[in-house]
């Protein structure tokens, strides 16, 4: 389609902002400049730091953007080759126009735009609508989970963009600290746990799509069967328009579990966080979609050294593309519950896992992040080729050593976790999101 006169005029007016020779190949990860806690922002920061530690790492840069500093961000964009927008970011959900303005600037000046999409189907439809300009104008969409990719590709609104999707690898969001911090909150939780036979843990934000009420049903079932079980929620409720927090607390009261449920609220410090996590005997997550490789809560729970139980993924491809998750399942750090398991079977699995006690095998934090950075670098290295047949849409990015954005080929083979046991060159089958697959386990 031929560009209109206004677009051509705008492009010509920005030509004098050409890239400097030293900026060729630079890739910018734009993030909001704010103190609002956000897992996606933390992931982006760790990803860029991991890219820095690899060859050609100087090409990648995290750029915080403030509303009043849009001019500085615009100048940085005009001197780069590739611009990466990550969503959902809590701070940008409150200032929708800022990232859209930067997107239009990058697109109008011919920069390669990449969308790093951490969620899709679980987002509110209005939130998804604000991402449509990014879906339309980006060249590549990076996704961390085949299930999220399947949800995106089955959405009729954006189905036309499914060929842009590429898979990358997730990594633990938090490094297990060497020390623990005692606080009044930790002391309260320790006192709470001391009066229980079994403490079932849950880490992360509390919201409807993660089915926390089903965990209450497991807790109540165990108590009805002479096991003094309690629920420890390490995290807080998200701000939502559906009033989920009040409805959840009402459910706790209706079940008679007021003395068996503890919600810590948001925990900022890592030493305090792990002191709280280690008060649990076992972690249980009953996600409707089963295990997905995007769930940071699962990885953090594994790092706490406690068994983690989660329903089996909707399709084998969900974890088959990620050697780290395969290792966790093989070693028993993550135990898969049958998707069709009834309440008594889930309760028995929880008790059996708690009896086995803490797991000894730690997560190799640096190795996971090296693998994740290599997979993202591999995807970004294909952007210059417009993704023209270099890789099928359903194929996972093969982990390789970092590639300068805009390069047509990876530099070479990278290091991974048990890479020898995985065929990274094989096609990965698509996940299916049928009504049966997304039902409650």
Rosetta blueprint (number, residue, H / E / L):
1 X L
2 X L
3 X L
4 X L
5 X H
6 X H
7 X H
8 X H
9 X H
10 X H
11 X H
12 X H
13 X H
14 X L
15 X H
16 X H
17 X H
18 X L
19 X L
20 X L
21 X H
22 X H
23 X H
24 X L
25 X L
26 X L
27 X E
28 X E
29 X E
30 X E
31 X E
32 X E
33 X L
34 X L
35 X L
36 X L
37 X L
38 X L
39 X H
40 X H
41 X H
42 X H
43 X H
44 X H
45 X H
46 X H
47 X H
48 X H
49 X H
50 X H
51 X H
52 X H
53 X L
54 X L
55 X L
56 X L
57 X H
58 X H
59 X H
60 X E
61 X E
62 X E
63 X E
64 X E
65 X E
66 X L
67 X H
68 X H
69 X H
70 X H
71 X H
72 X H
73 X H
74 X H
75 X H
76 X H
77 X H
78 X H
79 X L
80 X L
81 X L
82 X E
83 X E
84 X E
85 X E
86 X E
87 X E
88 X L
89 X L
90 X L
91 X H
92 X H
93 X H
94 X L
95 X L
96 X H
97 X H
98 X H
99 X H
100 X H
101 X H
102 X H
103 X H
104 X H
105 X H
106 X H
107 X H
108 X H
109 X L
110 X L
111 X L
112 X E
113 X E
114 X E
115 X E
116 X E
117 X E
118 X L
119 X L
120 X L
121 X L
122 X L
123 X L
124 X L
125 X H
126 X H
127 X H
128 X H
129 X H
130 X H
131 X L
132 X H
133 X H
134 X H
135 X H
136 X H
137 X H
138 X L
139 X L
140 X E
141 X E
142 X E
143 X E
144 X L
145 X L
146 X H
147 X H
148 X H
149 X H
150 X H
151 X H
152 X H
153 X H
154 X L
155 X L
156 X L
157 X L
158 X L
159 X H
160 X H
161 X H
162 X H
163 X H
164 X H
165 X E
166 X E
167 X E
168 X L
169 X L
170 X L
171 X L
172 X L
173 X L
174 X L
175 X L
176 X L
177 X L
178 X L
179 X L
180 X L
181 X L
182 X L
183 X L
184 X H
185 X H
186 X H
187 X H
188 X H
189 X H
190 X H
191 X H
192 X H
193 X H
194 X H
195 X L
196 X L
197 X L
198 X E
199 X E
200 X E
201 X E
202 X E
203 X E
204 X L
205 X L
206 X E
207 X L
208 X H
209 X H
210 X H
211 X L
212 X H
213 X H
214 X H
215 X H
216 X H
217 X H
218 X H
219 X H
220 X H
221 X H
222 X H
223 X H
224 X H
225 X L
226 X L
227 X L
228 X L
229 X E
230 X E
231 X E
232 X E
233 X E
234 X E
235 X L
236 X L
237 X E
238 X L
239 X L
240 X L
241 X L
242 X L
243 X L
244 X H
245 X H
246 X H
247 X H
248 X H
249 X H
250 X H
251 X H
252 X H
253 X H
254 X H
255 X L
256 X L
257 X L
258 X L
259 X L
260 X L
261 X E
262 X E
263 X E
264 X L
265 X L
266 X L
267 X L
268 X L
269 X L
270 X H
271 X H
272 X H
273 X H
274 X H
275 X H
276 X H
277 X H
278 X L
279 X L
280 X L
281 X L
282 X E
283 X E
284 X E
285 X E
286 X L
287 X L
288 X L
289 X L
290 X L
291 X L
292 X L
293 X L
294 X L
295 X L
296 X H
297 X H
298 X H
299 X H
300 X H
301 X H
302 X H
303 X H
304 X L
305 X L
306 X L
307 X E
308 X E
309 X E
310 X E
311 X E
312 X L
313 X L
314 X L
315 X L
316 X L
317 X H
318 X H
319 X H
320 X H
321 X L
322 X L
323 X H
324 X H
325 X H
326 X H
327 X H
328 X H
329 X H
330 X H
331 X L
332 X L
333 X L
334 X E
335 X E
336 X E
337 X E
338 X L
339 X L
340 X L
341 X L
342 X L
343 X H
344 X H
345 X H
346 X H
347 X H
348 X H
349 X H
350 X H
351 X H
352 X H
353 X H
354 X H
355 X H
356 X H
357 X L
358 X L
359 X L
360 X L
361 X L
362 X L
363 X L
364 X L
365 X H
366 X H
367 X H
368 X H
369 X H
370 X H
371 X H
372 X H
373 X H
374 X H
375 X H
376 X H
377 X H
378 X H
379 X H
380 X H
381 X L
382 X L
383 X H
384 X H
385 X H
386 X L
387 X L
388 X L
389 X L
390 X L
391 X L
392 X L
393 X L
394 X L
395 X L
396 X E
397 X L
398 X L
399 X L
400 X E
401 X L
402 X L
403 X L
404 X L
405 X L
406 X L
407 X L
408 X L
409 X L
410 X L
411 X L
412 X L
413 X E
414 X L
415 X L
416 X L
417 X L
418 X L
419 X H
420 X H
421 X H
422 X L
423 X L
424 X L
425 X L
426 X L
427 X L
428 X L
429 X L
430 X L
431 X L
432 X L
433 X L
434 X L
435 X L
436 X L
437 X L
438 X L
439 X L
440 X L
441 X L
